[in-house]
Amino acid sequence: MLCPSEAFGEKDSYPLTNTRKYLGKRCTLQLKQYGQTTYIFTGIITQIRNKRIDGYSHIILEGKSPTILLENGLDCQSFEKKGLKEIIEESTREYPSDLIQWDIRPHLQEKLLYTVQYRESDYQFIRRLATRYGEWFYYNGTQLVFGGYGGKTVELVEEQDLFEYELKMQLVPQKFTYTSYDAKQAENYTVESESVSVQGTKNPFQQYAEEASAKTYNKVPLSLYNQSLMESGRMELTSAVKRQKQSRQNVFYLEAKTHNPNIRLGDIVKLKAWMPGHEIFKNGEVPLESYRIIEITHNYEGMEGYHNFIVGVPKEIETPPYMEEDAIPQCEEQSATVMDNNDPEGMSRIRVQFLWQKPFNGMTPWIRSITPYAGAGKGMHVVPEIGEEVIVSFENGNAEKPVSLGAMFNGKGKSGHGGKGNYIKGIQTPTGNKLQFNDQEGSAMLTDQPGSVSMKFDGGGNSSIGAAATQAITVGAKEGSPDGEAKLLMDNAGNITLKANTNITLEVGSNKISINNDGTITINGDKILSTAKTGFGVNGGETVLIASKANHITGGPTKLDGGDVFVN
């Protein structure tokens, strides 16, 4: 707005002495017709200039809609399981309601699993949401509208309000197919556009352009839909196909120049043709199509007065032409802290918290982790611990599709190994269970948590197993029957027990000792010696047989006791 400086009492004063106080203030412009206010625009003065033109000082005021308040800097925040209305209300609750008045009525009512604002101003964030989900978003002069609000209806009559207009139809491909992957269900989904129904339009030009587009573009392209975690599966993919199909209905436009100051963004204009003497419409105003205004430019010139230029689409169109499903929050790889690792689905997923989520205690939903080997009943199950640091990447750079690449050591979480030569490799759990490889020694060692049991291969052909309490070797053990068919048990009291259900045999060359489960003990050898320092007893329940080619019993006095003694 250009004004003479004396309008602000600055004709002879120092520049901007009085006008500077208006910087940042609310300013309301009114358009009047026949003494009545027809249009109100409330904005904020964002720039004031004092400019000298032809020897006279002028004040130039520049202003913007209150949406400029939403451009207060780049912010990071996330929302979990919330709808668009709740997300917008939460992200803008700190703004003064007297300057920004909202009308939020999104078509999309479902709650979104995970929504991220990353290094975006609040305005950029909300505008991107509108773009991604195909919602109308505009400021109509008094309200910031998000969603399906239709505004008021204004009639435009040829030769009265409407003097110049253009109707434009165009070809837009109508057929397409989306495919997507649901990792939670491990399912691929495919949805064709022709299988999804959308609301039709009563506009005949619109209908013709859609039909012509469908006939002209015969090929049905296949595209990967990879914009979310897809945990809703086919339902979410069908919703995406519907939005895209509705967006492609934007094939017909009205462009016009009018003198009616009542029109705002989002309003519905109802065209009427001027046909004097019409048989049905005696006043000569014949109703035509109705259009939703998606662009408007106001102009005022001294000679011509007021006029505006408008662009509209058929009023039944639900999704704006600027809808773009690839409007995702771009994000770079970054570290995060593990907050939960008890995946209810058993998929070894984790929930993490980025540094920028900490102030509001936010976190991601369950996200997958990279592992070298995975599959049903197999794979490497090594899940990062709660509180540990991981590095996170994002599929397609999308901040709403994080994936953990792995854990990292840091200044407070050190491995305790490494150093010159980097000889030590291994795996160790938080309680101390450890598998360690020493490349300097060529050794490998397996140790349990208190270090009371260890198994070591020293790299020199030697192996050792140490146990502080008990060492048991069992063969044939099954779940629920840990003793098995054969067992060797050694304990720290010096006891060794060898148990078998069928037979125990000790062999050295051709010599052996055999114990069978029928009670037979057999000792075979070239020479068997038995020595006792104090006593030696042989007792047979029925008989004792001593037989060889030569028998010799020697020692001190020899005594034979029993019943009858037969000597042959």
C-alpha positions in Angstrom: 0.0 0.0 0.0 1.4 3.4 -1.1 0.4 6.4 1.1 1.6 10.0 1.3 3.8 10.5 4.4 1.4 13.2 5.7 -1.2 10.6 6.2 0.8 9.5 9.2 1.9 13.0 10.2 5.5 12.6 8.8 5.5 15.2 6.1 8.1 17.3 7.9 9.4 14.9 10.5 12.2 12.4 10.6 11.4 9.3 8.4 9.4 6.5 10.0 9.0 8.4 13.3 5.3 7.6 13.5 4.8 4.7 11.1 7.4 2.4 12.7 5.0 1.6 15.5 2.7 -0.2 13.0 5.4 -2.9 12.2 4.0 -6.2 13.3 0.5 -4.9 13.9 -2.7 -6.4 12.6 -4.1 -4.6 9.6 -7.6 -5.1 8.1 -8.6 -4.3 4.6 -12.2 -4.0 3.6 -13.8 -4.1 0.1 -17.1 -2.3 -0.1 -19.8 -2.3 -2.8 -22.8 0.0 -2.7 -21.8 1.0 0.8 -21.8 -2.6 2.1 -18.7 -4.5 3.2 -18.2 -7.4 0.8 -14.7 -8.7 1.6 -12.4 -8.5 4.6 -8.8 -9.4 4.7 -6.9 -9.3 8.0 -3.2 -9.5 7.8 0.0 -8.4 9.5 2.2 -5.5 8.5 5.6 -7.1 7.8 7.5 -4.2 6.2 7.4 -0.4 6.3 9.4 1.8 3.9 9.8 5.5 3.5 10.5 6.3 -0.1 10.9 9.7 -1.7 9.2 10.0 -5.1 9.4 13.1 -7.3 10.4 15.2 -4.3 7.6 13.9 -2.0 7.9 11.3 0.8 5.7 8.3 0.6 5.1 5.4 3.0 4.9 1.9 1.6 3.3 -0.7 3.8 3.6 -4.3 3.0 1.7 -7.0 4.7 1.0 -10.7 4.7 -1.6 -13.0 5.9 -1.4 -14.2 9.5 0.2 -17.4 8.1 3.5 -15.5 8.3 3.4 -16.2 12.0 3.7 -19.9 11.2 7.0 -19.1 9.5 8.9 -18.6 12.8 11.7 -21.0 12.1 12.5 -24.6 11.4 11.1 -27.1 14.0 11.3 -30.8 14.7 8.5 -32.8 16.3 6.6 -36.0 15.8 3.1 -37.3 16.4 2.0 -40.9 17.0 -1.4 -42.3 16.3 -3.1 -38.9 15.8 -5.4 -37.5 13.1 -4.7 -34.5 10.9 -7.0 -32.2 13.0 -5.3 -33.2 16.3 -1.8 -32.8 14.7 -2.6 -29.3 13.4 -4.1 -28.2 16.7 -1.2 -29.5 18.7 1.5 -28.0 16.5 -0.2 -24.5 16.5 -1.5 -24.2 20.0 1.2 -21.6 21.0 -0.1 -19.1 18.4 -2.5 -16.3 19.4 -6.1 -17.2 18.5 -7.0 -13.6 17.8 -4.5 -13.5 14.9 -4.9 -17.0 13.5 -8.4 -18.5 13.4 -8.7 -22.0 12.1 -11.4 -24.0 10.4 -10.1 -27.6 10.3 -12.3 -30.2 8.7 -10.0 -32.7 6.9 -11.5 -35.4 4.7 -9.0 -37.9 6.0 -10.3 -39.0 9.4 -8.1 -42.0 10.1 -5.4 -41.7 12.7 -1.9 -41.7 11.3 0.6 -44.2 12.8 3.6 -41.8 12.7 3.8 -38.2 11.5 7.0 -36.2 11.5 7.8 -32.5 11.2 11.5 -32.3 10.5 13.4 -29.1 10.0 10.2 -27.4 8.7 8.4 -24.3 9.8 4.9 -24.9 11.1 3.5 -23.4 7.9 5.7 -25.6 5.7 4.7 -28.6 7.7 0.9 -28.0 7.5 1.2 -27.1 3.8 3.0 -30.4 3.2 0.4 -32.4 5.1 -2.3 -30.8 2.8 -0.2 -31.6 -0.2 0.5 -35.2 0.8 -3.0 -36.1 1.8 -4.9 -34.0 -0.7 -6.6 -31.5 1.6 -7.6 -28.0 0.7 -5.4 -25.4 2.6 -5.9 -21.7 2.2 -6.5 -18.4 4.0 -9.8 -16.7 2.9 -9.1 -13.4 4.5 -10.4 -14.2 8.0 -9.8 -17.9 8.6 -7.1 -20.4 7.8 -8.9 -23.3 6.3 -7.7 -26.9 6.2 -9.9 -29.5 4.7 -13.4 -29.7 3.2 -14.8 -26.3 4.2 -16.7 -25.1 1.1 -17.2 -21.4 1.9 -20.1 -19.4 0.8 -21.8 -19.5 -2.6 -21.6 -16.4 -4.9 -23.6 -16.0 -8.1 -21.9 -14.6 -11.2 -24.1 -13.5 -14.0 -22.7 -12.8 -17.5 -22.7 -9.2 -18.6 -23.2 -8.2 -14.9 -20.4 -9.7 -12.9 -18.6 -11.8 -15.5 -17.2 -10.2 -18.6 -14.2 -12.4 -19.5 -13.9 -16.1 -18.9 -12.2 -19.2 -20.2 -13.1 -22.8 -19.9 -10.2 -25.2 -20.2 -10.1 -28.9 -20.3 -7.0 -31.1 -20.5 -5.9 -34.7 -20.6 -4.6 -36.4 -17.5 -3.9 -40.2 -17.3 -6.6 -41.9 -15.3 -5.4 -45.5 -15.0 -2.7 -46.7 -12.7 -1.7 -49.4 -10.3 0.0 -49.1 -6.9 1.9 -51.9 -5.2 3.3 -51.9 -1.6 4.8 -54.1 1.0 3.5 -54.5 4.6 6.5 -55.8 6.6 4.4 -56.5 9.7 2.3 -59.0 7.8 5.1 -59.8 5.3 2.5 -59.3 2.5 2.6 -57.6 -0.9 -0.5 -55.7 -1.9 -1.5 -54.4 -5.3 -4.5 -52.1 -5.9 -5.7 -50.9 -9.4 -7.2 -47.5 -9.8 -10.2 -49.0 -11.7 -11.1 -51.1 -8.6 -11.6 -48.0 -6.4 -14.7 -45.9 -6.8 -14.7 -42.1 -6.2 -17.4 -39.5 -6.2 -18.4 -38.4 -9.7 -19.1 -34.9 -10.9 -22.2 -33.3 -12.4 -20.1 -31.1 -14.6 -20.4 -32.3 -18.2 -17.1 -30.8 -19.3 -15.4 -32.6 -16.4 -17.0 -35.9 -17.3 -16.0 -35.6 -21.0 -12.4 -34.8 -20.1 -12.1 -37.7 -17.8 -13.5 -40.1 -20.3 -11.2 -38.8 -23.1 -8.2 -39.1 -20.8 -9.0 -42.7 -20.0 -9.4 -43.6 -23.7 -6.2 -41.8 -24.7 -3.9 -43.2 -22.1 -4.3 -46.9 -22.5 -1.2 -48.2 -20.7 -1.7 -48.9 -16.9 1.6 -48.0 -15.2 2.7 -49.9 -12.0 4.2 -47.8 -9.2 5.6 -48.6 -5.8 3.9 -46.9 -3.0 6.6 -46.5 -0.3 5.6 -43.4 1.6 4.8 -45.0 5.0 5.3 -48.0 7.3 2.2 -49.5 5.7 1.1 -51.3 8.9 -2.6 -50.9 7.8 -1.8 -52.9 4.7 -4.4 -53.0 1.9 -6.6 -50.4 3.6 -3.9 -47.8 3.6 -2.9 -48.6 0.0 -6.5 -48.3 -1.2 -6.8 -45.0 0.5 -3.7 -43.7 -1.3 -5.1 -45.0 -4.6 -8.3 -43.2 -4.0 -6.6 -39.8 -3.2 -4.5 -40.1 -6.3 -7.5 -41.0 -8.5 -9.4 -38.0 -7.0 -6.4 -35.7 -7.7 -6.5 -36.8 -11.4 -10.0 -35.6 -11.7 -8.6 -32.1 -12.0 -9.0 -32.0 -15.8 -11.3 -29.0 -16.2 -10.8 -25.3 -15.1 -12.6 -22.0 -15.1 -10.5 -18.9 -15.5 -12.4 -15.6 -15.4 -12.2 -11.8 -14.8 -15.0 -10.5 -12.6 -16.1 -7.3 -10.9 -17.7 -9.0 -7.9 -15.7 -8.3 -4.7 -17.6 -10.9 -2.7 -15.4 -13.8 -3.8 -12.9 -15.4 -1.5 -10.6 -18.4 -1.8 -12.6 -21.6 -1.3 -15.9 -20.0 -2.1 -18.3 -21.6 -4.6 -19.2 -19.5 -7.6 -22.4 -20.4 -9.5 -22.4 -19.2 -13.1 -25.5 -17.9 -14.7 -25.8 -17.2 -18.4 -27.6 -14.0 -19.5 -30.3 -15.1 -21.9 -33.2 -12.6 -22.1 -36.5 -14.1 -23.0 -35.7 -17.6 -21.8 -38.8 -19.7 -21.7 -38.1 -21.2 -18.2 -36.0 -18.5 -16.5 -38.0 -15.4 -17.1 -35.4 -13.1 -15.5 -32.9 -14.2 -18.2 -30.5 -15.7 -15.7 -29.9 -19.4 -16.7 -28.0 -21.5 -14.1 -24.9 -23.1 -15.3 -22.1 -25.0 -13.5 -20.7 -24.2 -10.1 -17.0 -24.0 -9.3 -14.7 -23.9 -6.3 -12.3 -21.0 -6.3 -8.7 -22.2 -5.9 -6.9 -19.0 -7.0 -7.9 -15.3 -6.8 -6.0 -12.1 -7.5 -7.5 -8.7 -6.4 -6.7 -5.6 -8.4 -7.7 -1.9 -8.0 -6.8 0.7 -10.7 -7.8 4.3 -10.6 -9.5 4.3 -14.0 -11.0 0.8 -14.2 -11.8 0.4 -10.5 -11.9 -3.0 -8.8 -11.6 -6.4 -10.6 -10.3 -9.8 -9.8 -9.0 -12.8 -11.7 -10.2 -16.2 -10.5 -9.4 -19.9 -11.2 -11.9 -22.6 -10.3 -12.5 -26.3 -10.5 -15.9 -28.1 -10.5 -17.3 -27.9 -7.0 -17.6 -31.7 -6.6 -13.8 -32.1 -6.8 -12.7 -33.2 -3.3 -8.9 -33.4 -3.8 -6.9 -30.3 -5.0 -4.7 -30.5 -8.1 -1.5 -29.9 -6.0 -1.9 -33.3 -4.2 1.5 -35.0 -4.2 2.0 -38.2 -2.2 5.8 -37.8 -2.4 5.6 -34.8 -0.2 7.4 -36.6 2.6 9.7 -35.1 5.4 13.3 -35.6 4.2 15.7 -36.6 6.8 19.4 -37.6 7.1 20.9 -40.5 9.0 21.3 -39.8 12.7 21.9 -41.5 16.0 19.1 -42.3 18.5 18.6 -44.0 21.9 16.8 -47.3 22.3 13.7 -46.8 24.4 12.0 -50.3 24.1 13.1 -53.6 22.7 10.2 -55.9 23.9 8.6 -56.2 20.5 5.0 -57.6 21.0 5.1 -59.1 17.5 8.4 -61.0 18.1 10.0 -59.3 15.0 13.1 -58.1 17.0 12.0 -54.5 16.4 12.9 -51.6 18.6 11.5 -48.1 19.5 14.0 -45.3 19.5 14.1 -41.7 20.5 16.0 -39.1 18.5 17.7 -36.2 20.2 15.0 -33.7 18.9 12.2 -35.9 20.4 13.6 -35.8 23.9 12.0 -32.4 25.0 8.5 -33.7 24.4 9.3 -37.4 25.3 8.5 -38.6 21.8 9.7 -41.7 20.1 9.3 -43.8 17.0 6.9 -46.6 16.6 8.3 -50.1 16.4 11.0 -50.1 13.7 13.0 -52.9 12.2 16.8 -53.4 12.6 19.3 -54.5 10.0 20.8 -58.0 10.7 23.1 -60.1 8.5 20.8 -63.1 8.7 17.0 -63.4 9.3 14.0 -65.6 8.6 11.4 -67.8 10.1 13.0 -70.0 12.8 16.5 -68.8 11.9 18.7 -65.7 11.9 20.8 -63.6 14.3 18.8 -62.4 17.3 21.0 -59.6 18.7 18.8 -56.7 19.7 20.2 -53.4 21.1 19.7 -52.8 24.8 17.4 -50.1 26.2 19.4 -46.9 26.7 22.1 -47.8 24.1 22.9 -45.7 21.0 22.0 -46.8 17.5 22.5 -45.3 14.1 19.2 -44.9 12.2 18.7 -44.5 8.5 15.4 -43.7 6.6 13.9 -45.5 3.6 13.8 -43.2 0.6 15.1 -40.4 3.0 11.6 -40.4 4.6 11.7 -39.4 8.3 8.5 -41.4 8.8 10.2 -44.7 7.7 13.2 -45.2 10.1 15.3 -48.4 10.2 18.0 -49.1 12.7 21.4 -49.9 11.1 23.0 -51.1 14.3 24.4 -50.1 17.7 27.4 -47.9 18.3 30.0 -47.5 21.1 30.4 -44.1 22.6 32.2 -42.2 25.4 30.0 -43.7 28.1 29.6 -47.1 26.5 33.0 -48.5 25.6 33.9 -52.0 24.5 37.0 -52.2 26.8 38.9 -53.9 24.0 40.7 -52.8 20.8 44.0 -51.0 21.0 47.2 -51.9 19.1 46.9 -54.8 16.8 43.1 -55.0 17.2 43.6 -58.7 18.2 40.4 -59.1 20.3 37.1 -59.9 18.7 34.0 -61.2 20.3 30.4 -61.0 21.6 29.4 -60.1 25.2 26.0 -59.8 26.7 25.2 -57.2 29.5 25.5 -59.9 32.2 28.9 -61.0 31.1 28.3 -64.1 28.9 31.1 -63.9 26.4 32.6 -65.4 23.3 36.0 -64.0 22.7 38.6 -64.6 19.9 42.2 -63.6 20.4 44.0 -63.5 17.1 47.4 -62.8 18.8 47.1 -66.2 20.6 45.0 -67.9 18.0 42.6 -68.8 20.8 38.9 -68.8 21.4 37.1 -68.8 24.7 33.5 -69.1 25.8 32.6 -67.9 29.3 29.4 -67.6 31.3 28.2 -64.5 33.2 30.0 -65.0 36.5 33.1 -66.5 34.8 32.6 -69.8 36.7 32.5 -71.9 33.6 34.8 -71.5 30.6 35.7 -73.4 27.5 39.0 -72.5 25.8 40.8 -73.5 22.6 44.4 -72.1 23.0 45.4 -72.2 19.4 48.2 -74.7 20.1 46.0 -77.8 19.7 44.8 -77.8 23.3 41.3 -77.4 24.7 40.1 -77.0 28.2 36.8 -76.9 30.0 36.6 -75.4 33.5 33.7 -75.4 35.9 33.7 -73.9 39.4 30.9 -76.2 40.6 29.9 -79.1 38.4 30.8 -80.4 34.9 28.3 -82.6 33.2 28.5 -84.3 29.8 25.2 -85.7 28.7 24.2 -87.7 25.5 20.6 -88.3 24.5 19.1 -85.5 26.6 15.7 -84.1 25.6 13.6 -81.2 26.7 12.0 -82.2 29.9 14.5 -85.1 30.4 17.9 -83.5 30.9 19.7 -86.6 32.2 19.6 -88.3 28.8 20.9 -91.9 28.1 24.5 -91.4 29.2 26.1 -88.9 31.6 29.5 -88.0 33.0 29.2 -85.8 36.1 32.1 -84.2 38.0 31.8 -81.8 40.9 34.1 -79.6 43.0 33.9 -82.1 45.9 36.1 -84.5 43.9 33.2 -86.8 42.8 33.1 -88.3 39.3 30.0 -90.2 38.3 29.6 -92.1 35.0 26.0 -93.2 34.3 24.6 -95.2 31.4 21.2 -96.9 30.7 22.6 -99.8 28.7 26.4 -100.4 28.9 29.7 -98.8 29.9 32.9 -100.1 28.3 36.5 -99.1 28.9 38.9 -100.3 26.2 42.7 -100.1 25.9 43.9 -102.1 22.9 42.3 -105.5 23.2 41.9 -105.1 27.0 38.5 -103.9 28.3 36.2 -103.6 31.2 32.5 -103.9 30.4 29.4 -103.2 32.6 26.0 -104.2 31.2 22.6 -103.2 32.5 21.8 -107.0 33.1 24.3 -106.9 36.0 27.2 -108.5 34.2 30.7 -107.0 34.7 33.4 -108.3 32.4 37.1 -107.6 32.7 39.3 -108.9 29.9 43.1 -108.4 29.8 46.5 -110.2 29.4 47.3 -109.5 33.0 45.0 -108.3 35.8 46.5 -107.2 39.1 44.5 -106.3 42.2 46.4 -105.0 45.3 44.9 -104.0 48.7 47.0 -102.6 51.6 44.7 -103.9 54.4 42.1 -106.2 53.0 40.8 -107.7 49.8 37.3 -109.3 49.6 35.6 -111.4 47.0 32.0 -112.2 47.6 29.6 -114.1 45.3 26.0 -114.4 46.2 25.9 -118.0 44.8 29.4 -119.1 43.7 33.0 -117.8 43.4 35.0 -119.5 40.6 38.8 -119.3 40.4 40.1 -121.2 37.4 43.3 -121.2 35.4 46.1 -123.5 34.3 48.0 -122.7 37.4 46.6 -121.1 40.6 48.8 -119.8 43.4 47.6 -118.5 46.7 50.5 -117.2 48.9 51.0 -115.1 51.9 50.9 -115.6 55.7 48.6 -118.2 57.3 45.8 -119.3 54.9 42.4 -120.2 56.2 39.4 -121.8 54.5 36.1 -121.5 56.3 32.7 -122.7 55.1 30.6 -125.8 54.8 32.1 -128.8 53.2 35.6 -128.2 51.7 36.5 -130.4 48.8 40.1 -130.5 47.7 41.0 -132.5 44.6 
